[in-house]
């Protein structure tokens, strides 16, 4: 039996929330980077952190999670 008593995700930073909103709009890492004036690799790093904090498998799962939990 899985003992997952705290199923709440870690709180996202403001930048992570901003990037998550962009991901839900279907933007690529390069598009997000250009929009936010940061490096694409930084965007990918933020996306990795979001995935870990939300315990999601990929971008599609992240978007579904964000919508289901009112994060966007």
N, CA, C and O atoms as a DFTB+ gen file, in Angstrom:
288 C
 N C O
     1  1       0.843      -1.188       0.000
     2  2       0.000       0.000       0.000
     3  2       0.878       1.236       0.000
     4  3       1.854       1.296       0.749
     5  1       0.557       2.220      -0.818
     6  2       1.324       3.449      -0.939
     7  2       0.960       4.400       0.194
     8  3      -0.192       4.818       0.316
     9  1       1.941       4.740       1.020
    10  2       1.697       5.640       2.150
    11  2       1.995       7.071       1.738
    12  3       3.033       7.630       2.093
    13  1       1.071       7.658       0.981
    14  2       1.242       9.016       0.484
    15  2       0.269       9.929       1.218
    16  3      -0.744      10.347       0.657
    17  1       0.586      10.239       2.492
    18  2      -0.330      11.008       3.324
    19  2      -0.402      12.471       2.923
    20  3      -1.435      13.112       3.114
    21  1       0.689      13.014       2.366
    22  2       0.687      14.406       1.929
    23  2       0.707      14.447       0.413
    24  3       1.777      14.460      -0.197
    25  1      -0.470      14.468      -0.199
    26  2      -0.559      14.426      -1.657
    27  2      -0.567      15.824      -2.272
    28  3      -0.627      15.962      -3.494
    29  1      -0.508      16.863      -1.432
    30  2      -0.500      18.223      -1.962
    31  2       0.837      18.511      -2.640
    32  3       1.891      18.146      -2.120
    33  1       0.793      19.169      -3.811
    34  2       2.051      19.504      -4.476
    35  2       2.768      20.635      -3.749
    36  3       2.151      21.425      -3.034
    37  1       4.081      20.696      -3.945
    38  2       4.857      21.807      -3.423
    39  2       4.383      23.088      -4.084
    40  3       3.914      23.065      -5.222
    41  1       4.501      24.191      -3.387
    42  2       4.076      25.483      -3.933
    43  2       5.017      25.917      -5.053
    44  3       6.238      25.825      -4.922
    45  1       4.441      26.390      -6.152
    46  2       5.225      26.875      -7.278
    47  2       5.664      28.314      -7.034
    48  3       4.941      29.096      -6.417
    49  1       6.856      28.658      -7.524
    50  2       7.313      30.042      -7.446
    51  2       6.513      30.872      -8.449
    52  3       5.821      30.319      -9.304
    53  1       6.609      32.185      -8.346
    54  2       5.917      33.051      -9.299
    55  2       6.383      32.776     -10.721
    56  3       5.563      32.740     -11.639
    57  1       7.686      32.580     -10.923
    58  2       8.228      32.315     -12.256
    59  2       7.725      30.971     -12.774
    60  3       7.365      30.856     -13.946
    61  1       7.697      29.961     -11.919
    62  2       7.185      28.657     -12.326
    63  2       5.718      28.747     -12.722
    64  3       5.297      28.127     -13.699
    65  1       4.944      29.510     -11.973
    66  2       3.524      29.693     -12.309
    67  2       3.374      30.387     -13.658
    68  3       2.509      30.034     -14.459
    69  1       4.228      31.376     -13.895
    70  2       4.204      32.105     -15.163
    71  2       4.541      31.170     -16.328
    72  3       3.896      31.212     -17.375
    73  1       5.543      30.343     -16.136
    74  2       5.942      29.394     -17.173
    75  2       4.860      28.336     -17.378
    76  3       4.592      27.941     -18.512
    77  1       4.242      27.878     -16.305
    78  2       3.153      26.907     -16.423
    79  2       2.006      27.481     -17.246
    80  3       1.427      26.777     -18.074
    81  1       1.672      28.745     -17.028
    82  2       0.623      29.392     -17.829
    83  2       1.002      29.380     -19.314
    84  3       0.159      29.110     -20.170
    85  1       2.258      29.670     -19.612
    86  2       2.722      29.655     -21.006
    87  2       2.637      28.252     -21.594
    88  3       2.246      28.078     -22.749
    89  1       3.004      27.256     -20.799
    90  2       2.935      25.866     -21.266
    91  2       1.488      25.510     -21.586
    92  3       1.224      24.845     -22.588
    93  1       0.547      25.942     -20.751
    94  2      -0.864      25.629     -21.003
    95  2      -1.378      26.303     -22.274
    96  3      -2.377      25.874     -22.853
    97  1      -0.693      27.355     -22.701
    98  2      -1.057      28.023     -23.956
    99  2      -0.422      27.339     -25.162
   100  3      -0.642      27.750     -26.301
   101  1       0.366      26.296     -24.909
   102  2       0.981      25.544     -25.990
   103  2       2.303      26.101     -26.478
   104  3       2.784      25.715     -27.543
   105  1       2.895      27.003     -25.711
   106  2       4.156      27.607     -26.126
   107  2       5.322      26.637     -25.918
   108  3       5.347      25.878     -24.949
   109  1       6.280      26.673     -26.839
   110  2       7.490      25.865     -26.712
   111  2       8.457      26.551     -25.752
   112  3       8.260      27.707     -25.376
   113  1       9.492      25.831     -25.364
   114  2      10.505      26.414     -24.471
   115  2      11.147      27.640     -25.121
   116  3      11.395      28.643     -24.453
   117  1      11.411      27.555     -26.414
   118  2      12.014      28.701     -27.117
   119  2      11.075      29.901     -27.132
   120  3      11.504      31.040     -26.944
   121  1       9.791      29.635     -27.356
   122  2       8.806      30.732     -27.373
   123  2       8.676      31.356     -25.985
   124  3       8.607      32.578     -25.851
   125  1       8.642      30.517     -24.965
   126  2       8.547      31.025     -23.595
   127  2       9.787      31.845     -23.260
   128  3       9.688      32.921     -22.671
   129  1      10.956      31.332     -23.639
   130  2      12.214      32.034     -23.366
   131  2      12.214      33.415     -24.010
   132  3      12.598      34.401     -23.382
   133  1      11.786      33.479     -25.254
   134  2      11.741      34.766     -25.955
   135  2      10.741      35.704     -25.282
   136  3      11.023      36.887     -25.092
   137  1       9.582      35.176     -24.924
   138  2       8.526      35.965     -24.280
   139  2       8.989      36.536     -22.932
   140  3       8.657      37.670     -22.589
   141  1       9.755      35.744     -22.173
   142  2      10.188      36.158     -20.835
   143  2      11.621      36.705     -20.802
   144  3      12.115      37.099     -19.746
   145  1      12.272      36.727     -21.951
   146  2      13.654      37.221     -22.069
   147  2      14.620      36.451     -21.165
   148  3      15.429      37.036     -20.444
   149  1      14.508      35.112     -21.228
   150  2      15.428      34.239     -20.504
   151  2      15.892      33.144     -21.463
   152  3      15.350      33.005     -22.559
   153  1      16.880      32.376     -21.054
   154  2      17.424      31.321     -21.909
   155  2      16.470      30.128     -21.994
   156  3      15.809      29.794     -21.011
   157  1      16.395      29.485     -23.162
   158  2      15.540      28.295     -23.305
   159  2      15.893      27.201     -22.297
   160  3      15.005      26.513     -21.795
   161  1      17.171      27.039     -22.001
   162  2      17.586      26.015     -21.029
   163  2      17.033      26.341     -19.632
   164  3      16.694      25.435     -18.870
   165  1      16.946      27.608     -19.309
   166  2      16.363      28.022     -18.026
   167  2      14.885      27.657     -17.983
   168  3      14.380      27.212     -16.953
   169  1      14.201      27.843     -19.090
   170  2      12.788      27.471     -19.184
   171  2      12.645      25.969     -18.954
   172  3      11.792      25.531     -18.183
   173  1      13.483      25.184     -19.629
   174  2      13.424      23.727     -19.465
   175  2      13.679      23.325     -18.018
   176  3      13.033      22.412     -17.503
   177  1      14.606      23.994     -17.368
   178  2      14.894      23.705     -15.956
   179  2      13.670      24.010     -15.088
   180  3      13.326      23.232     -14.198
   181  1      13.018      25.141     -15.349
   182  2      11.798      25.486     -14.610
   183  2      10.709      24.432     -14.856
   184  3      10.015      24.026     -13.924
   185  1      10.564      23.996     -16.099
   186  2       9.558      22.984     -16.433
   187  2       9.852      21.687     -15.684
   188  3       8.934      21.036     -15.185
   189  1      11.126      21.311     -15.605
   190  2      11.500      20.117     -14.835
   191  2      11.108      20.266     -13.366
   192  3      10.592      19.329     -12.758
   193  1      11.354      21.442     -12.802
   194  2      10.986      21.687     -11.397
   195  2       9.470      21.625     -11.210
   196  3       8.984      21.069     -10.225
   197  1       8.735      22.192     -12.150
   198  2       7.263      22.160     -12.080
   199  2       6.778      20.715     -12.113
   200  3       5.909      20.325     -11.333
   201  1       7.352      19.920     -13.031
   202  2       6.968      18.512     -13.129
   203  2       7.218      17.773     -11.823
   204  3       6.383      16.981     -11.385
   205  1       8.363      18.028     -11.202
   206  2       8.679      17.371      -9.934
   207  2       7.732      17.822      -8.822
   208  3       7.243      17.000      -8.048
   209  1       7.479      19.118      -8.745
   210  2       6.612      19.650      -7.695
   211  2       5.163      19.176      -7.850
   212  3       4.470      18.946      -6.858
   213  1       4.715      19.032      -9.086
   214  2       3.321      18.624      -9.322
   215  2       3.190      17.119      -9.494
   216  3       2.083      16.593      -9.613
   217  1       4.325      16.430      -9.506
   218  2       4.360      14.967      -9.685
   219  2       3.653      14.541     -10.966
   220  3       2.854      13.604     -10.982
   221  1       3.973      15.262     -12.037
   222  2       3.381      14.950     -13.333
   223  2       4.442      14.341     -14.254
   224  3       5.639      14.566     -14.076
   225  1       3.983      13.571     -15.236
   226  2       4.888      12.807     -16.100
   227  2       5.430      13.591     -17.291
   228  3       6.567      13.374     -17.711
   229  1       4.628      14.497     -17.835
   230  2       5.025      15.231     -19.037
   231  2       4.218      16.525     -19.120
   232  3       3.422      16.825     -18.230
   233  1       4.426      17.284     -20.187
   234  2       3.743      18.577     -20.319
   235  2       2.224      18.427     -20.372
   236  3       1.500      19.222     -19.772
   237  1       1.743      17.420     -21.081
   238  2       0.293      17.216     -21.174
   239  2      -0.301      16.936     -19.799
   240  3      -1.337      17.493     -19.434
   241  1       0.351      16.084     -19.056
   242  2      -0.105      15.760     -17.707
   243  2      -0.037      17.007     -16.819
   244  3      -0.915      17.225     -15.985
   245  1       1.012      17.830     -17.002
   246  2       1.159      19.075     -16.248
   247  2      -0.011      20.019     -16.517
   248  3      -0.569      20.611     -15.593
   249  1      -0.375      20.150     -17.792
   250  2      -1.487      21.034     -18.172
   251  2      -2.795      20.529     -17.569
   252  3      -3.568      21.311     -17.015
   253  1      -3.040      19.233     -17.675
   254  2      -4.260      18.653     -17.095
   255  2      -4.288      18.874     -15.589
   256  3      -5.330      19.221     -15.032
   257  1      -3.157      18.677     -14.930
   258  2      -3.055      18.879     -13.476
   259  2      -3.345      20.340     -13.139
   260  3      -4.102      20.628     -12.212
   261  1      -2.746      21.254     -13.886
   262  2      -2.921      22.692     -13.631
   263  2      -4.382      23.092     -13.778
   264  3      -4.905      23.853     -12.964
   265  1      -5.033      22.587     -14.801
   266  2      -6.448      22.925     -15.019
   267  2      -7.336      22.320     -13.939
   268  3      -8.252      22.977     -13.444
   269  1      -7.067      21.077     -13.575
   270  2      -7.888      20.387     -12.568
   271  2      -7.733      21.001     -11.181
   272  3      -8.634      20.900     -10.349
   273  1      -6.586      21.638     -10.933
   274  2      -6.317      22.200      -9.608
   275  2      -6.388      23.721      -9.572
   276  3      -5.973      24.345      -8.595
   277  1      -6.915      24.316     -10.639
   278  2      -7.100      25.764     -10.664
   279  2      -5.816      26.568     -10.638
   280  3      -5.797      27.685     -10.121
   281  1      -4.744      26.020     -11.186
   282  2      -3.464      26.743     -11.175
   283  2      -3.332      27.706     -12.343
   284  3      -2.431      28.545     -12.375
   285  1      -4.240      27.574     -13.300
   286  2      -4.220      28.484     -14.471
   287  2      -5.611      29.000     -14.737
   288  3      -5.814      29.775     -15.672
